[in-house]
Amino acid sequence: MNIYQRKGERSRENIILQASEVLNTYGSSITIDEIARYTEISKSKITNHFSTKENLYIAITELYIRDIQQYFDSIIFSDPFTWKDYIGILSDIMDIQFKYRCAIMFIWTGCFKNEAFMLVIHESFKLRKKSMIGLFEKLIQEKYLLESIFDENKFKIFYHQHAVLGVHWLNTYLLFDYHKSFKEVKATYLAGTIEIYKPYLSEKGIAEFDSLNLEEFIKNRS
């Protein structure tokens, strides 16, 4: 019985991942029939797990939430923890966001009746904010960031900017840079996000900020 259950779970996750790729490529307007055709998975097999396209989107979003939280949970601070290490984390987060871009667009544009699902999204956001605050504290400890970043009013504005730029680069990419590859634009969007750190960088942080060539950095991490 357990063997069949595991097989069913694998089948479900395979549908989610393949459907996610199709929705990433063709957008939210495609139908389940089209998803079945592009993935070469029978429609009946898809609808056996997901009765509606919204349910499929919810499942993709839940997988995104799982993967992004697993990534945060896997972060181990090196000693010392450098500005480059931190930028590497932001770069990795962008990769996960790009992989699940259809889920993120679904969150932005969806009008959900499923309160339990909205609670999952809200709790996920709180966990990620807590993880990001831990990273900021580590940057302060390593003398890259100034403690003033946590001044109440400053932090509200900073984190709002961070949340917007750290996710909505996808919106700009899909609207204006869709004809370019992700690799072509990644350094620009990453630069836009980290620019908001400048007022809160120490002298050591500014020196690291100015010396880092993002295009080379990303290329060397690929």
Backbone hydrogen bonds, N-H to C=O, Kabsch-Sander energy under -0.5 kcal/mol:
donor,donor_aa,acceptor,acceptor_aa,energy
5,Q,1,M,-1.9
6,R,2,N,-2.5
7,K,3,I,-2.3
8,G,4,Y,-2.4
9,E,5,Q,-2.1
10,R,6,R,-2.5
11,S,7,K,-2.4
12,R,8,G,-2.3
13,E,9,E,-2.5
14,N,10,R,-2.3
15,I,11,S,-2.1
16,I,12,R,-2.3
17,L,13,E,-2.6
18,Q,14,N,-2.4
19,A,15,I,-2.9
20,S,16,I,-2.3
21,E,17,L,-1.8
22,V,18,Q,-1.9
23,L,19,A,-2.8
24,N,20,S,-2.5
25,T,21,E,-1.7
26,Y,22,V,-3.0
27,G,23,L,-1.8
30,I,27,G,-0.9
35,I,31,T,-2.4
36,A,32,I,-2.7
37,R,33,D,-2.0
38,Y,34,E,-2.9
39,T,35,I,-2.4
40,E,36,A,-1.3
41,I,36,A,-1.1
46,I,42,S,-1.9
47,T,43,K,-3.1
48,N,44,S,-1.3
49,H,45,K,-0.8
49,H,46,I,-1.0
50,F,46,I,-2.8
56,L,52,T,-1.5
57,Y,53,K,-2.6
58,I,54,E,-2.6
59,A,55,N,-2.0
60,I,56,L,-2.2
61,T,57,Y,-2.7
62,E,58,I,-2.5
63,L,59,A,-1.8
64,Y,60,I,-2.3
65,I,61,T,-2.6
66,R,62,E,-2.2
67,D,63,L,-2.7
68,I,64,Y,-2.8
69,Q,65,I,-1.9
70,Q,66,R,-2.4
71,Y,67,D,-2.0
72,F,68,I,-2.0
73,D,69,Q,-2.7
74,S,70,Q,-1.3
74,S,71,Y,-0.5
75,I,71,Y,-0.6
75,I,72,F,-1.1
82,T,80,P,-0.6
86,Y,82,T,-1.9
87,I,83,W,-2.6
88,G,84,K,-2.3
89,I,85,D,-1.5
90,L,86,Y,-2.1
91,S,87,I,-2.3
92,D,88,G,-2.3
93,I,89,I,-2.3
94,M,90,L,-2.0
95,D,91,S,-1.7
96,I,92,D,-1.9
97,Q,93,I,-2.6
98,F,94,M,-2.6
99,K,95,D,-2.1
100,Y,96,I,-1.7
101,R,98,F,-1.3
103,A,100,Y,-0.7
104,I,100,Y,-1.8
105,M,101,R,-2.4
106,F,102,C,-1.8
107,I,103,A,-2.1
108,W,104,I,-2.0
109,T,105,M,-2.3
110,G,106,F,-2.0
112,F,110,G,-0.6
115,E,113,K,-1.2
118,M,114,N,-1.9
119,L,115,E,-2.1
120,V,116,A,-1.7
121,I,117,F,-2.1
122,H,118,M,-2.4
123,E,119,L,-2.8
124,S,120,V,-2.3
125,F,121,I,-2.3
126,K,122,H,-2.0
127,L,123,E,-2.2
128,R,124,S,-2.4
129,K,125,F,-2.4
130,K,126,K,-2.2
131,S,127,L,-2.1
132,M,128,R,-2.6
133,I,129,K,-2.4
134,G,130,K,-1.7
135,L,131,S,-1.6
136,F,132,M,-2.5
137,E,133,I,-2.5
138,K,134,G,-1.7
139,L,135,L,-2.1
140,I,136,F,-2.1
141,Q,137,E,-2.4
142,E,138,K,-2.0
143,K,140,I,-1.7
144,Y,139,L,-3.0
145,L,139,L,-1.2
146,L,200,Y,-3.1
149,I,146,L,-1.8
150,F,147,E,-2.1
151,D,148,S,-1.8
155,F,151,D,-3.2
156,K,152,E,-1.8
157,I,153,N,-1.7
158,F,154,K,-3.0
159,Y,155,F,-3.2
160,H,156,K,-1.7
161,Q,157,I,-2.5
162,H,158,F,-2.7
163,A,159,Y,-2.8
164,V,160,H,-2.3
165,L,161,Q,-2.9
166,G,162,H,-2.5
167,V,164,V,-1.0
168,H,164,V,-3.1
169,W,165,L,-0.6
170,L,167,V,-1.9
172,T,168,H,-1.6
173,Y,169,W,-2.6
174,L,170,L,-2.8
175,L,171,N,-1.8
176,F,172,T,-3.0
177,D,172,T,-1.0
177,D,173,Y,-1.1
180,K,177,D,-2.3
185,V,181,S,-1.2
186,K,182,F,-1.8
187,A,183,K,-0.5
189,Y,185,V,-2.1
190,L,186,K,-2.7
191,A,187,A,-2.3
192,G,188,T,-1.9
193,T,189,Y,-1.5
194,I,190,L,-2.3
195,E,191,A,-1.4
196,I,193,T,-1.1
197,Y,194,I,-1.6
198,K,195,E,-1.3
200,Y,197,Y,-2.3
201,L,198,K,-1.5
202,S,144,Y,-2.3
206,I,202,S,-2.9
207,A,203,E,-2.3
208,E,204,K,-2.0
209,F,205,G,-2.8
210,D,206,I,-2.9
211,S,207,A,-1.4
212,L,208,E,-1.0
212,L,209,F,-0.6
213,N,211,S,-0.6
214,L,212,L,-0.9
217,F,213,N,-2.7
218,I,214,L,-2.9
219,K,215,E,-2.1
220,N,216,E,-2.5
221,R,217,F,-1.2
222,S,218,I,-1.0
222,S,219,K,-0.5
